[in-house]
Amino acid sequence: MKYEEAMKRLEEIVGQIEEGKLDIDMITERLKEARTLIRFCRDRLYETDEEVRKIMESEE
């Protein structure tokens, strides 16, 4: 999965929750999915930050 895809899915989940169209079981499932997506995005951002730092350090 790409970062952009994960963010798009998170936006969809937020929209579904905000619309109030999900029953309690679906809210629970969507929140679990959102937690996984958030973790993925956070890790990807951290990895990218590390890569950029290494590149910047190697150019000095």
SULZI-V24730 format. One line per field, one symbol per residue. phi: phi as a letter, one per 30 degrees, with the letter a starting at -180 (. if undefined). psi: psi as a letter, one per 30 degrees, with the letter a starting at -180 (. if undefined). burial: b if it has 16 or more other C-alpha atoms within 10 Angstrom, else e. Layout:
phi: ???
psi: ???
burial: ???
This chain:
phi: .ceddddddddddedddddiccdeddddddddddeddddeddddddddedddeddddddd
psi: kleeeeeeeeeeeeeeeefgfkleeeeeeeeeeeeeeeeeeeeeeeeeeeeeeeeeeff.
burial: eebeebbeebeebeeebeeeeeeeeebeebeeebeebbebbeeeeeeeeeeeeeeeeeee
